[in-house]
Amino acid sequence: MPRNILLFMTDQQRTDYVGYAADSCVSTPNIDWIAQHAHFTCCNTTNPICSPARTSLITGRYPRQIGTLTMAGDLFPQIPTFMQALQGAGYKTYGIGKFHYNQTYPWSTPRGCGMDPVAGEPDEKSYGYDFIWETAGKQQVVSNYCFYGDYLAKKGMLEQVRDFFSQSGGKNGDVANHNYDKAQAWPFDEEDYIDVVTGRVAREQLRAHPAGLPFYMMVSFCGPHKPYDAPQRYLDMFPLEREDDFILPEGQIISDEDKESLYRQRRSAKAMIRLIDDQIGETLDVLRERGMLDDTLIVFTSDHGDMLGDHFMIQKGVPWKQSVGIPLAVRLPGAAPVGENTAPVEISDIAATVLDYAGLDAQRVLSRSWPAYNDIIPSRSLLPVLRGEQERVRDFCFSESDFTEERIDGVSITSTPYWRGADGCRSNAWQTIITENSKYIKYLGYKLDEMPYEEFYDLKRDPQERENRIADETYREQIEQARRRLSYMVDHYPPAQKTWTTACAANRQTAKD
């Protein structure tokens, strides 16, 4: 029997924005159906930025190992991906929706002058896809001529949609306040909405897929990433809540104007997720119609979360749970349900899990030597947990980000960034160790001679990460253990060679020229 693999992925979805979450604020019946077999409440991204997280997922490596720590880090074609390994094992592979493995052009690129995934189809396929239909992200449709842009052009809608995305805050730029995203309802036919088209393309390919041939398919939706542009029908499913439910540092107050904007963004994010859930349900129906459901491993996850006003921040790129934590639900056919699992897992573990299900060894197929990176694969298969054979595959998660030389994504709500560090000095370069019960954060200085600033949170007593316990002697042993773990991770998984950094810089300069 074919051992098919279907990966559903969203962009910028927090852990509490799924129906099965204990503190859920949205209904997701189809995602919940997947989660009935297994869902992981302590799943974390290896880097809370789109490109690094996605490259980590398909390579099974940490972004630091492959030179993709920032949005400008391109995934070099020499790096093995699990899709390439699946191709070698006889799978037909499909990539549908947002990829975001390359970012070699400035955010300010004029309309129509950015990377063109349609023209670059051979390069995108080289990552291990037999079929691709790439959206490039909603905000990038403004500058790019992606497959979704091609769809819009054929319908005579491209310029109208580009204008709408630009007006709605869909084009990234130098943004320092919450009003950049107006949370406007999608003004066109629902059938032309980017995630509806993505789901429809996926179903077309599933219906046409040859019977008996194993497949891997990634269906990567653009929502609930900004712009917050849910169709009105889905907005009507959620009231505009105006309750004071933001997680804020002591003494911090959000203005009524800020709250109103954030409530509208939250409402639209919920509506976008519900739309995606419907698309997932329709796609699962195709599997049922074709008799493939019981032969398919189904995975649902996201690349990172969204602060949405919590800790006085928006977007991502920061070490808080709302940014680093991601949903992960898995249905393993033929296995008894295991339900909720609270042990730490990472987005990188999806690679080894997928390969293990296909009968391939991740350490062997992903460890192809190349001088610019080390050959240690941190990805760990979750199949033993999914089969009920063991409760965990790792004791802690590692995540990091470094935006000291790039634009800051996890921006403050106001034009003056709110830093939690000593004397108002906190860098946007950090590393963290996360367990189910604690979180240790080390902020790195902008300069080498600056002392790092540390934080430690007891997640059992303080799940919202409000009370920094770094100076509390009660936690001394746990803090020292976290420091040792971080030191091990940094030493054991060294960064890509500087030649990569040089190459990325050259690519960005070429794009600017």
N, C-alpha and C positions, 0 to 999 in steps of 0.2 A: 504493500500500500504506500502511496506517496506520503511523505512527511512534509506537508506544506507549512509555510510560515507567513503570517500576516501581522505586520507591525503598524499600529495606529499611533500617530504622534501629533501632538498639538504644539503650539508655540506660546510660551509664557503663561503656563497654567499652574496655579498654586495648589498645594496639597488639600486645602479645605474647599476647593471649588470642584468637587466630585460628589456625587450623591451618597456613596458608601462611606465617606469620611464622617467621623463622630461629630464634628462641628460644621457639617455641610451647610451650604447656603444655596445650593442649586440641585435640581433634579436631573439625573443622568441614568435612566433605566438601562440603557444598552451597555454603557461602561460598567454599571453595577453588575450586569449579568456576567461580564468577563471576570469581574472581581470576586464573584461568588466562589470561584475555584481558589484564587489566591490574590491577595493584595498586600503591599509592603508599606507600612506607615512611616518607616525611617529610610526612605529612598532619597538619595541626594545626588545632585548633579556634580560633576567633577569641576565645573566652572560655570557660573550663572550668566553666561553670555551665549548667544545663539551659535556662532561658528565653533568656538572651542568645544561646547557640549556635544554638538552633532558630530564633529570629527572624533571625539572620544567614543561615542556610541558605536560608530562603524569600524573603528580600529581596535577597540578594547584597550587603549592606552590612555594615559593622562595627557592632557594638552601640552604640558611642559615637555613631554618626551618627543613631541612631533612638531613643536614650533608654532602652535596655534593658540597661544594664551590670550590673545586679543582678537577683536573683530577683524583686524587686518591680517591675521595669520591664515594663509592659504594651506590647504592640505596637499602636500606634494604627492604626485602620482606614484612615486616609488614606495609609498607606505602601503602595506597590505591591508585590505578591508575584508570583512567577513563575506561581503557579497561576491568578491572575486573567488573566495574559497568555495562558496556555494555554486558558482558557475562551473568550477572545476569538478564538482561532484554531480553535475548533470542537472542543476536547477535552472529554470528560467527565472530571471530576476527583473522586477519592475520597481522603478522609482517614480512616484507620483506625488506632486506637491512641492513643498519647500525643502530644498537641499541645504543651501547656505554653507557649502564647504569652501567656497572661494569668495574673497572680498577685496580684490585687487583694484579698487577704484575708490576715489573719495566720496564721502556721503553727499557732497555738494555738486556732484557731477550733473551737468545740465541734462534736461530731458532728452532721451533718445541717444545719449552718448556714453552710457555705462556698459557694463558687461552684458553680452547678448547670449543667454543660454540656448536660444534657437540655433544661432550660428555656431555656438560652441558645443553642440550636441556630442560630437565625437569625444571631446575632452571630458564631458560629464559622464558619458558611458564608460570611460576608462576606469572609473571608480568601482565598476563591477555591475553595471546595469545593462540588460539586454533591451529594455524599453524605458524611456524617460518621458515625462511630461512635467516640466519644472515651472513653478510659479515665481520663484525667486523672492517671495515675500511681498506683502501688499505695498509696503512703503517703497520697495524697489521697482514696482511696476511703473512708477513715475519716471524713472530714468532708464529702465531696461525694456527690452523687447523679448520678454520671456514667453513661454508657451501660453500662459494665460493672456498675456498681451496680444499674442497672435490670435487667440480666440476672440478677444474684444475687437481687434482690428477688422476681422472678417465680418463682424456684426455691425461695424461702423460706430463702435462705442469707446474706442481706446482713449481718445482725447477727453471725452466727458468723464470717464472714470478716473483718468489721471488728474483732472482738475479737482474732482471730488476728494481723492486721496490727499492731494496737496492742501486743500482747504481744511481737511479734517485732522491735520497733523500727521499724515501718513508718510511724509518725507522727513527723515531724520535730519537734524541740524543742531545748531548750538542752542540748546534749550535749557532754561533754568527755572521755569515755573510751570505750574500745573495746567495752565490754560492753553498749552500747545495742542492739546487734544480736546476737540469739542464734543466728542461722543455723539455724532450725528447719525441718524438712522440711514440705512442704505436706501437711496432714492430710486433705484432701478429695479427691474424685475428680479425676483428672488432666484430664478433659474440661472441668472448671470452672476450671482454672488460667488466670490472666489472659492469658498469652501464647498459650496453646492456643486460647482463645476468640477472641483477636485474629486469629490465623492462619485460623481457621475462617470468621470474618466476611469476611476478605479473599477467600478462595476462593469463598465464596457469591456475592460481588459479581462476581468474574471470570467465573464460570460464567454469570451472568445478563447480562453486558455485551453490548450489541448488536454483532453482527459487522460489521466494516468501519468502526466509529466509533473514532477514536483515543482513548486514555485515558491519564491520569496517575493513578497510585495510590501513596500513601504508606502503607506498612505499618510502623507505629512500635511496636516492642515495648517493654515496661516493664523487662525484664531487660537486663543483670544488676544493675541498680540495687537497692539495699536496699529492703525486707528480703530477706535471702538465704534464700529459701524454696523451693528447688528440690524437685520431687517426688522421692520416695525412689528411684524407678526410675532417674532420672538421677544421683542422688547415688551409687548403686551402681556407676556407670561409672567413678568416680574414687576412688582410694584417698585416705585422709586422710594427706597427706604431712606429715611432721614434720622436714623438713630445714631447716637454717639458711640460707635463700636470700634473706633480706631485704637490700635495698640500704640501708646505714646510714651516717651520718656517722661519721668516725673517733672511736672511743672510746664510741659509743652502744651500749647493750645493751638488748635487749627481754627482759622477764621471761618465764619459762616459761608463766605464766598468760596473758600477752598473746599469746604465740606460739600457744598452743592455740586461743584465740579467733580469731586471724587465719587460721590454717590452715583452720578450719571455714568462715570466710567465703570464703576463696579456693576451697575445694572446691565450695561452693555456687555461686559465681560461674561456675566452669567448667561445672557441671552445667546451670545456667540457659542458658548460651550454647549448649551442645549441644542442649537442648530447642528453642531458637530456630532453630538450624541445621536441625533436623528440620522445623519449621514452614515454613522457607524452601524446603526441598526439596519438600514437599507442594504448596506454592504454585507452584513452577516446574513441577511435574507438570501442573497445571491449564493453564498456558500451552502445554505440549506437547500436551495433549489437544485444545486448541482451535486448534492450529496457529498460535499467536501468538508463539512463542518467537523466531523469526527476524525478527520485526517489533518487538521490544521492547528498548529500552535498559534495562539492569538495573544499579542502583547499590546498593552496601551500604556503610553507614557507621555512626558513632555520634556523639553530641553532645559527649562528653568522656570522659576515662578515670577511673581509680580507683586511688588510691595503695596501698590494701590492705597497709599497714604499711611500705612502702618510704619511705626518708628520714624514718622515724619518724612517719608521718602516715597518716591514713585519709581516705576520700572524695575531694574534688576541690577546685577553686578556687585551686590553687597552680601555679607555672610549671614544675614538673618534667614530664619526658616522660610519666610514668605518668598524669598529670592532663591535660596539654595535647595530647599525641599521640593520634590516633584512627585506626582502620582505615579504609581506603577501597579498595574493589574495584569495578571497572566492567567490564561486558560490552557492547561496542558491536557490534550485529549487522552482519554483512557485512564486517567489518574483520579483518585478520590480527592475531593476538595480539602484544602488545608486551611482556608479562610484567611484571617488576619495574621500577619507576621510582623513583629515589632523590631526584628534584628536589623542592623545596618546593611544596606545594599547601595550600589552606585549605578549610575547610568552606563558606565563602562561594562558592567556585568551582563548587559543584554547581549553583547557580542559572543561571549563564551557560552551563554545559554542557548542562543540560536544555533551555534555551531555544534554544540553537544547534542541537541535535538536532531540535527542532520547527520549525526554519527561522525563528526569531525573533532579533532583535538585543537583547541584554540591556541595553545602554546606552540604547537608545531606549525599550523598554517599561517599564523600571524607573526611569527618570529623570523622574518626574512631579513637577513642582515643588510644594513646600509650604514655607511660611516656616520651619518649625521644624527643618529639617535641610538639609544640603547635597546637591547633586545629582550627586556623583561616585560612580560604581559601581565598587568594587574587584574585583568578581567577574570571573573570567576563564575562558573556555571551555577545557575539557581535550580537546575533540575533536581538535585538531591532534596532541596527544600520543597519543591513543587510535588515531588513524589512522597513526601512525608518521611523521608529517610533521616533527615537531620533538620535542626532548627535554624542554623545560620551557616554562612560561608565566609564571613569576616567579622571581626570584632569592632571595627570602626570604619568610618568613611573619611576620605581626604578630598578637600576642595580648595581651590585658590583662584585668585584673579589679580591681574596687574594692569591697571589702566593709568599708570602714572605718566605714560607717554601718549596715551590715546584720549579720546573724549570720554567723559564720565557718563555711564548709562544709568547708574543708580543715583539719580540726581535728587536733590532736596526739593521739597514742595515750593520753597521760596527761592528767590535769587541768591540768598546767602546760605550756602550749604551748612547743614547742621551736622557737625562731627561730634562723636561721643568721646573721643580720646581726651587725654590730659591736656589742659590749657587750650582746648578747642583744636587740637592738632591730631587729626586722624588721616592717614593716607588711604588711597584707594587701591593699594597693593596689600594683599592679605593672604594668609593661609589658615586653614581651620581643620581640626580633628573633631568628628562628630560620632557620638555613640547614641544609643537609645535613651540614655539618661543624662548626658552632659554634652557641652560644646566648649571647645577651647579655640580662641581666635588670637592670632598673632598678626598685628598690623606692622608692615614694613615701612620704614621711613623713606621719604623721597630721596634722601642722601644716604650714602653708605655709613656715615659716621653718626647718623641719628639713631637713638635708642628705640627699639620696637615697643609698641604699646600692646598690652595683653588684656584679654577678657576671658572669664570663665563663667559658665552658666550651669546651674543645676536644673535640668529640664524636667525632672520629676516634681520639684517644688515650684519651679518658675518656668513653665512651658512657653511663655511669651517672651522670654529672654529680656527681662527688665532689670535684674539685679546682678551686677558684675561682682563675682565672688573671688576675684583673683587675689585679693589681700586677706581673705578669710582663711585662717589657719586650719579650720575644720576640713578644708578641701585640699590641704597641702599635698597629700599623697596622690590624689587624683590629678591635680595640676601637673605634678612632676611626671606622672605617667603619660599625660597628654603631650608634654614637652618632648619626652623621649620618643613617643610615637611620631610626632611631627619631624623631629630630627632624622629618624629612620627613613621616613617617606622622602624627604628632600635629598638625602644621601643615596638612597636605594634607586630612586627614579630621577636621575640627573636630567637637566634640561637639554634640549636639542643644541647642537653645535652652533656657534655664532655665525657660521656660513649661512645658516637658514635665515637668521635675522637680517643679514645683509641682503640675501636674495629677496625677502619680503619687502624690504625698504626699496630695493631697485624696482620691483614690480609696481609699488605704489607711486614712485616717482615717474615711471613710464606712463602710468594711467593719467597722472596730473598733466604731463607734457602733451 
